């Protein structure tokens, strides 16, 4: 019979069971994986939409019109995967490509009317998920978390730049 022990991810966040704290990168990855697994299940179930499609629709709806390269960077998605996804979304009538007024060689991505309706549904699912993830966290704690996360990111970017210069 299996012992009733917390799994490794649970132990990762409970420093009393370890000789020392788990590295920051492991903790961030663990939380990100859990949130991602939830999204991978939720969007197909509620909207019959893949997570990738939901992420792209969400990105264009929030930041569009936007260049594909910028959207790929924003979503940390490979440009090839984004290109394939864009073809599917254009075919479904949710996204249009238009020439950038500043540079006609560059295409901008924007939502169609149907895409905007879908965007509102994607955001509703996202908001419900985030509300559950943030349950029991005060506005002050959330603001402090975001400020701390921003500082960690800045510090990590500085370390990365230093390491690249070595």
C-alpha positions in Angstrom: 0.0 0.0 0.0 1.4 3.4 -1.0 2.3 5.8 1.8 0.2 8.9 2.1 3.0 11.3 1.2 2.8 14.7 -0.6 4.1 14.6 -4.1 7.3 16.3 -5.2 5.7 19.5 -6.3 3.9 19.9 -3.0 7.2 19.2 -1.1 8.9 21.8 -3.3 6.9 24.6 -1.7 7.2 23.3 1.9 10.7 24.2 3.0 10.2 22.5 6.4 10.5 19.1 4.7 13.8 19.9 2.9 17.3 20.8 4.0 17.0 24.0 2.0 14.6 25.9 -0.2 13.9 24.6 -3.7 15.6 26.8 -6.4 13.4 29.7 -7.7 13.5 28.4 -11.3 12.0 25.0 -10.2 9.2 26.7 -8.2 8.3 29.0 -11.1 8.3 26.1 -13.5 6.2 24.0 -11.3 3.5 26.7 -10.9 3.6 27.4 -14.7 3.2 23.7 -15.5 0.1 23.4 -13.3 -1.5 26.6 -14.7 -0.7 25.4 -18.3 -2.1 21.9 -17.7 -5.3 23.6 -16.4 -5.5 25.7 -19.6 -4.8 22.7 -21.8 -7.9 21.1 -20.4 -10.2 24.1 -19.9 -10.2 25.8 -23.3 -11.1 22.6 -25.3 -13.7 21.7 -22.7 -15.5 25.1 -22.5 -14.9 26.6 -26.0 -13.9 23.6 -28.2 -10.7 25.5 -28.8 -7.1 24.5 -28.3 -5.0 26.3 -25.8 -2.7 27.6 -28.6 -5.7 29.0 -30.5 -7.0 30.6 -27.3 -3.6 32.1 -26.5 -3.2 33.6 -30.0 -6.8 34.9 -30.0 -6.2 36.4 -26.5 -2.9 38.0 -27.6 -4.3 39.6 -30.7 -7.4 40.7 -28.9 -5.4 42.3 -26.2 -2.5 43.8 -28.1 -3.7 43.9 -31.8 -3.3 44.9 -34.4 0.1 43.3 -33.9 2.9 42.0 -36.1 3.3 38.2 -36.0 6.9 38.5 -34.9 5.8 40.7 -31.9 3.0 38.3 -31.0 5.3 35.3 -31.1 7.7 37.1 -28.8 4.9 38.1 -26.5 3.5 34.6 -26.3 7.0 33.0 -26.2 5.9 30.9 -29.2 8.1 29.8 -32.1 7.3 31.8 -35.2 6.8 28.7 -37.3 4.1 27.4 -34.8 2.5 30.8 -34.8 2.5 30.9 -38.6 0.7 27.5 -38.8 -1.8 28.6 -36.1 -2.4 31.9 -37.9 -3.3 30.0 -41.1 -5.8 27.9 -39.2 -7.3 31.0 -37.5 -7.6 32.9 -40.8 -9.2 29.9 -42.4 -11.8 29.8 -39.6 -12.6 33.5 -40.1 -11.3 34.7 -36.7 -8.2 36.6 -37.8 -7.3 38.9 -40.7 -4.0 40.0 -41.9 -3.6 43.6 -43.0 -0.7 45.7 -44.3 1.1 47.7 -41.6 0.4 51.4 -42.4 4.0 52.2 -41.4 5.6 49.4 -43.6 3.4 47.8 -46.3 5.8 44.8 -46.4 4.9 43.9 -42.9 1.5 42.2 -42.1 -0.4 43.0 -39.0 -2.8 40.6 -37.3 -6.3 41.7 -36.2 -9.5 39.9 -35.1 -12.5 39.8 -37.3 -16.0 40.3 -35.8 -16.3 36.6 -35.2 -12.8 36.7 -33.7 -13.8 39.5 -31.3 -16.8 37.4 -30.1 -14.5 34.5 -29.5 -11.9 36.8 -27.8 -14.6 37.8 -25.3 -15.3 34.1 -24.6 -11.6 33.4 -24.2 -11.2 36.2 -21.7 -14.2 35.1 -19.7 -12.6 31.6 -19.4 -9.3 33.2 -18.5 -10.9 35.5 -15.9 -12.7 32.6 -14.2 -9.5 30.5 -14.1 -7.4 33.4 -12.7 -10.1 34.2 -10.1 -9.8 30.6 -8.8 -6.0 30.7 -8.9 -6.0 33.9 -6.9 -8.6 32.9 -4.4 -7.7 34.0 -0.9 -5.0 36.4 -2.1 -5.6 40.1 -1.1 -5.1 42.9 -3.6 -2.1 44.1 -1.6 -0.5 40.6 -1.7 -1.2 40.4 -5.4 0.4 43.9 -6.1 3.4 42.9 -3.9 3.7 39.7 -5.8 3.6 41.4 -9.2 6.2 44.0 -8.0 8.4 41.2 -6.7 8.1 39.2 -9.9 8.9 42.2 -12.0 12.1 42.8 -9.9 13.1 39.2 -10.2 12.6 39.4 -14.0 14.7 42.6 -14.2 17.5 41.0 -12.1 17.4 37.8 -14.2 17.6 39.8 -17.4 20.6 41.7 -16.0 22.3 38.4 -15.0 21.6 37.0 -18.5 23.1 40.0 -20.2 26.2 39.8 -17.9 26.6 36.1 -18.8 26.2 36.8 -22.5 29.0 39.4 -22.2 31.4 36.9 -20.6 
